[in-house]
């Protein structure tokens, strides 16, 4: 079975034309909307606490829209460890 590698979201959006953005993002918004509705119902039925619901919605959004690629990788632990001015321990 052949494996398919998806380009990172950063590369996809960086190469995207402005007219392609809406078409690209709409399916993700549709999925996110369905998932958020399910989380909302789970909170209302007391299967999840409101805090757990908020955390789950945050995780869903981060996963669908590549939060780790856009935000977290800018300040990865590896980068912080190799950068100048790193505090030294005795």
Residue frames as a rotation matrix with the C-alpha (Angstrom) as fourth column:
UNK 1
0.583 0.812 0.000 0.00
0.812 -0.583 0.000 0.00
0.000 0.000 -1.000 0.00
UNK 2
-0.277 -0.684 0.675 1.45
0.656 -0.648 -0.387 3.36
0.702 0.336 0.628 -1.02
UNK 3
-0.043 0.194 -0.980 1.74
0.904 -0.409 -0.121 6.00
-0.424 -0.892 -0.158 1.65
UNK 4
0.292 0.187 0.938 0.64
0.619 -0.784 -0.036 9.55
0.729 0.592 -0.344 1.01
UNK 5
-0.442 -0.483 -0.756 2.40
0.878 -0.404 -0.255 12.39
-0.182 -0.777 0.603 2.75
UNK 6
0.646 0.701 0.303 0.42
0.721 -0.690 0.062 15.55
0.252 0.179 -0.951 3.34
UNK 7
-0.341 -0.731 0.591 2.33
0.418 -0.681 -0.601 18.81
0.842 0.042 0.538 3.24
UNK 8
-0.647 0.070 -0.760 2.28
0.735 -0.209 -0.645 20.71
-0.204 -0.975 0.083 6.49
UNK 9
0.455 0.890 -0.017 -0.49
0.874 -0.450 -0.183 23.24
-0.171 0.069 -0.983 6.98
UNK 10
0.234 -0.458 -0.858 2.09
0.078 -0.871 0.486 26.01
-0.969 -0.180 -0.168 7.13
UNK 11
-0.805 -0.589 0.071 3.34
0.083 0.006 0.997 25.10
-0.587 0.808 0.044 3.65
UNK 12
-0.355 0.757 0.549 -0.19
0.934 0.304 0.185 24.61
-0.027 0.578 -0.815 2.32
UNK 13
0.634 0.669 -0.389 -1.40
0.683 -0.720 -0.126 28.01
-0.364 -0.186 -0.913 3.51
UNK 14
-0.026 -0.729 -0.683 1.83
0.021 -0.684 0.729 29.79
-0.999 0.005 0.033 2.56
UNK 15
-0.902 -0.367 0.230 1.49
0.186 0.151 0.971 28.57
-0.391 0.918 -0.068 -1.03
UNK 16
-0.188 0.948 0.258 -2.26
0.911 0.267 -0.315 29.16
-0.367 0.176 -0.913 -1.23
UNK 17
-0.762 0.099 0.640 -3.83
0.308 -0.814 0.492 31.85
0.570 0.572 0.590 -3.39
UNK 18
-0.890 0.437 0.131 -6.29
-0.376 -0.541 -0.752 34.13
-0.258 -0.718 0.646 -1.57
UNK 19
-0.136 0.896 -0.422 -9.13
-0.960 -0.014 0.280 32.77
0.245 0.443 0.862 -3.69
UNK 20
-0.195 -0.008 -0.981 -8.38
-0.121 0.993 0.016 29.21
0.973 0.122 -0.194 -2.56
UNK 21
-0.901 -0.303 0.312 -8.58
-0.314 -0.042 -0.948 29.95
0.300 -0.952 -0.057 1.18
UNK 22
-0.228 0.903 0.365 -12.36
-0.947 -0.118 -0.300 29.75
-0.227 -0.414 0.881 1.63
UNK 23
0.505 0.399 -0.765 -12.65
-0.666 0.744 -0.051 26.54
0.549 0.535 0.642 -0.37
UNK 24
-0.311 -0.748 -0.586 -9.84
-0.070 0.633 -0.771 24.99
0.948 -0.199 -0.249 1.65
UNK 25
-0.929 -0.149 0.340 -11.06
-0.316 -0.159 -0.935 26.03
0.193 -0.976 0.101 5.10
UNK 26
-0.152 0.985 0.085 -14.80
-0.936 -0.171 0.307 25.34
0.317 -0.033 0.948 4.69
UNK 27
0.287 0.285 -0.915 -14.65
-0.105 0.958 0.266 21.52
0.952 0.019 0.305 5.09
UNK 28
-0.658 -0.582 -0.478 -12.66
0.437 0.221 -0.872 21.94
0.613 -0.783 0.108 8.30
UNK 29
-0.811 0.425 0.401 -15.23
-0.574 -0.709 -0.409 24.41
0.110 -0.562 0.819 9.66
UNK 30
0.165 0.913 -0.373 -18.02
-0.737 0.366 0.569 21.95
0.656 0.181 0.733 8.86
UNK 31
0.050 -0.237 -0.970 -16.26
0.366 0.908 -0.203 19.15
0.929 -0.345 0.132 10.73
UNK 32
-0.899 -0.437 -0.019 -15.39
0.200 -0.373 -0.906 21.46
0.389 -0.818 0.423 13.63
UNK 33
-0.481 0.798 0.365 -19.01
-0.806 -0.565 0.174 22.58
0.345 -0.210 0.915 13.88
UNK 34
0.394 0.621 -0.677 -20.27
-0.326 0.783 0.529 18.99
0.859 0.012 0.511 14.13
UNK 35
-0.213 -0.574 -0.791 -17.68
0.581 0.576 -0.575 18.08
0.786 -0.582 0.210 16.75
UNK 36
-0.936 -0.106 0.335 -18.36
-0.155 -0.729 -0.666 21.19
0.315 -0.676 0.666 18.83
UNK 37
-0.041 0.994 0.103 -22.09
-0.822 -0.092 0.561 20.42
0.567 -0.061 0.821 18.76
UNK 38
0.377 0.135 -0.916 -21.38
0.165 0.964 0.210 16.91
0.911 -0.230 0.341 20.08
UNK 39
-0.662 -0.658 -0.359 -19.19
0.518 -0.056 -0.853 18.30
0.542 -0.751 0.378 22.85
UNK 40
-0.725 0.464 0.509 -21.87
-0.579 -0.811 -0.086 20.86
0.372 -0.357 0.857 23.72
UNK 41
0.332 0.888 -0.317 -24.48
-0.563 0.457 0.689 18.09
0.757 -0.050 0.652 23.98
UNK 42
0.055 -0.401 -0.915 -22.15
0.518 0.794 -0.317 15.99
0.853 -0.457 0.251 26.13
UNK 43
-0.924 -0.360 0.129 -21.72
0.110 -0.573 -0.812 18.91
0.366 -0.736 0.570 28.54
UNK 44
-0.363 0.873 0.327 -25.47
-0.825 -0.464 0.323 19.52
0.433 -0.152 0.888 28.66
UNK 45
0.569 0.558 -0.605 -26.04
-0.278 0.822 0.496 15.82
0.774 -0.114 0.623 29.41
UNK 46
0.612 -0.398 0.684 -23.34
-0.784 -0.191 0.591 16.05
-0.104 -0.897 -0.429 32.10
UNK 47
0.907 -0.421 0.013 -21.06
0.412 0.881 -0.234 13.50
0.087 0.217 0.972 30.43
UNK 48
-0.192 -0.952 0.239 -18.38
0.803 -0.293 -0.519 16.21
0.564 0.092 0.820 30.47
UNK 49
0.106 0.140 -0.984 -17.81
0.739 -0.673 -0.016 19.15
-0.665 -0.726 -0.175 32.77
UNK 50
0.971 0.235 -0.042 -17.90
0.157 -0.761 -0.630 22.60
-0.180 0.605 -0.776 31.15
UNK 51
0.367 -0.911 -0.186 -14.15
-0.686 -0.400 0.608 22.86
-0.629 -0.096 -0.772 31.69
UNK 52
-0.336 -0.460 0.822 -13.53
0.164 0.831 0.532 19.50
-0.927 0.314 -0.204 30.00
UNK 53
0.532 0.618 0.579 -15.82
0.714 0.040 -0.699 20.58
-0.455 0.785 -0.419 27.16
UNK 54
0.903 -0.239 -0.357 -13.85
-0.328 -0.920 -0.214 23.79
-0.278 0.310 -0.909 26.66
UNK 55
-0.055 -0.979 0.195 -10.57
-0.561 0.192 0.805 21.88
-0.826 -0.065 -0.560 26.71
UNK 56
-0.139 0.074 0.987 -11.88
0.540 0.842 0.013 19.37
-0.830 0.535 -0.157 24.19
UNK 57
0.857 0.473 0.204 -13.13
0.441 -0.469 -0.765 22.10
-0.266 0.746 -0.611 21.85
UNK 58
0.598 -0.723 -0.346 -9.76
-0.651 -0.690 0.316 23.81
-0.468 0.036 -0.883 22.12
UNK 59
-0.301 -0.733 0.610 -8.00
-0.212 0.675 0.706 20.55
-0.930 0.083 -0.359 21.25
UNK 60
0.281 0.495 0.822 -10.30
0.718 0.460 -0.522 19.86
-0.637 0.737 -0.226 18.31
UNK 61
0.980 0.115 -0.163 -9.70
0.004 -0.828 -0.561 23.32
-0.199 0.549 -0.812 16.89
UNK 62
0.274 -0.957 -0.097 -5.96
-0.719 -0.271 0.640 23.09
-0.639 -0.105 -0.762 17.42
UNK 63
-0.283 -0.370 0.885 -5.80
0.175 0.887 0.427 19.73
-0.943 0.276 -0.186 15.69
UNK 64
0.476 0.577 0.663 -7.96
0.739 0.147 -0.658 20.68
-0.477 0.803 -0.357 12.70
UNK 65
0.987 0.000 0.162 -6.26
0.088 -0.840 -0.535 23.99
0.137 0.542 -0.829 12.08
UNK 66
0.426 -0.904 -0.046 -2.67
0.629 0.333 -0.702 23.05
0.650 0.270 0.710 12.88
UNK 67
0.966 -0.019 0.259 -2.07
-0.187 -0.746 0.639 25.07
0.181 -0.666 -0.724 16.03
UNK 68
0.633 -0.766 0.111 1.12
0.294 0.371 0.881 23.18
-0.716 -0.525 0.460 16.75
UNK 69
0.108 -0.600 0.793 2.49
0.994 0.084 -0.071 24.02
-0.024 0.796 0.605 13.33
UNK 70
0.381 0.127 0.916 1.62
0.444 -0.894 -0.060 27.71
0.811 0.429 -0.397 13.44
UNK 71
0.732 0.022 0.681 2.31
-0.477 -0.696 0.536 28.53
0.486 -0.717 -0.499 17.09
UNK 72
0.912 -0.287 0.294 4.11
-0.132 0.471 0.872 25.86
-0.389 -0.834 0.392 19.07
UNK 73
0.582 -0.727 0.365 6.88
0.813 0.532 -0.238 25.18
-0.021 0.435 0.900 16.60
UNK 74
0.562 -0.383 0.733 7.98
0.015 -0.881 -0.472 28.79
0.827 0.276 -0.490 16.75
UNK 75
0.081 -0.483 0.872 9.06
-0.940 -0.328 -0.094 28.14
0.332 -0.812 -0.481 20.34
UNK 76
0.658 0.142 -0.739 9.91
-0.081 0.990 0.118 24.46
0.748 -0.018 0.663 20.44
UNK 77
0.933 -0.337 0.122 11.74
-0.085 0.121 0.989 23.10
-0.348 -0.934 0.084 23.48
UNK 78
0.411 -0.818 0.402 14.64
0.886 0.462 0.035 22.17
-0.215 0.342 0.915 21.21
UNK 79
0.260 -0.266 0.928 14.97
0.501 -0.785 -0.365 25.75
0.826 0.560 -0.071 19.98
UNK 80
0.831 0.106 0.547 14.84
-0.353 -0.659 0.664 27.13
0.430 -0.745 -0.510 23.49
UNK 81
0.848 -0.519 0.108 17.50
0.226 0.537 0.812 24.69
-0.479 -0.665 0.573 24.66
UNK 82
0.193 -0.822 0.535 19.94
0.975 0.224 -0.009 25.50
-0.113 0.523 0.845 21.88
UNK 83
0.641 0.152 0.752 19.44
0.415 -0.893 -0.173 29.26
0.646 0.423 -0.636 21.88
UNK 84
-0.510 -0.841 0.181 21.84
0.349 -0.395 -0.850 31.78
0.786 -0.370 0.495 23.39
UNK 85
-0.494 0.246 0.834 21.15
-0.678 -0.709 -0.193 33.08
0.544 -0.661 0.517 26.87
UNK 86
0.333 0.577 -0.746 20.04
0.024 0.785 0.619 29.74
0.943 -0.224 0.247 28.18
UNK 87
0.498 -0.147 0.855 20.10
-0.836 -0.343 0.428 29.83
0.230 -0.928 -0.293 31.97
UNK 88
-0.210 -0.663 -0.719 22.74
-0.236 0.748 -0.621 27.57
0.949 0.039 -0.313 33.42
UNK 89
0.887 0.452 0.099 22.22
-0.234 0.253 0.939 25.47
0.399 -0.856 0.330 36.51
UNK 90
0.141 -0.878 0.458 24.98
-0.981 -0.187 -0.056 25.00
0.135 -0.441 -0.887 39.07
